[in-house]
Amino acid sequence: MIKDTINIKIITNYFFKNILILSLLSFTNKLLTKEKKNQPENEISMV
């Protein structure tokens, strides 16, 4: 019983951390894409 509760805690912690990381990544992606749209010259020079 105790092991089960510990496992559940670990799994939930891991799950929430992943959600936080994913949301942060998507947020930064949105910011980056916005910047690229505002500066098309940079995109062309990168390619």
C-alpha positions as CSV (number, residue, x, y, z in Angstrom):
1,M,0.0,0.0,0.0
2,I,2.7,2.5,0.9
3,K,4.7,1.7,-2.2
4,D,1.6,2.2,-4.3
5,T,1.0,5.7,-2.9
6,I,4.7,6.6,-3.4
7,N,4.5,5.5,-7.0
8,I,1.4,7.5,-7.6
9,K,3.1,10.6,-6.1
10,I,6.2,10.1,-8.4
11,I,4.0,9.6,-11.5
12,T,1.9,12.7,-10.8
13,N,5.0,14.8,-10.1
14,Y,6.5,13.6,-13.4
15,F,3.3,14.2,-15.3
16,F,2.9,17.7,-14.0
17,K,6.6,18.5,-14.7
18,N,6.1,17.3,-18.3
19,I,3.0,19.4,-18.7
20,L,4.9,22.5,-17.4
21,I,7.8,21.8,-19.8
22,L,5.5,21.2,-22.8
23,S,3.5,24.4,-22.1
24,L,6.7,26.4,-21.8
25,L,8.0,25.0,-25.0
26,S,4.9,25.7,-26.9
27,F,4.8,29.2,-25.5
28,T,8.4,29.9,-26.6
29,N,7.6,28.4,-30.0
30,K,4.7,30.8,-30.4
31,L,7.0,33.7,-29.4
32,L,9.6,32.6,-31.9
33,T,7.1,32.2,-34.7
34,K,5.7,35.7,-34.0
35,E,9.2,37.1,-34.2
36,K,9.9,35.4,-37.5
37,K,6.7,36.7,-39.0
38,N,7.7,40.2,-37.9
39,Q,11.2,39.8,-39.4
40,P,11.0,38.0,-42.8
41,E,14.5,39.1,-43.7
42,N,16.1,37.1,-41.0
43,E,14.2,33.9,-42.1
44,I,15.5,34.3,-45.6
45,S,19.1,34.8,-44.5
46,M,18.9,31.8,-42.2
47,V,17.9,29.6,-45.2
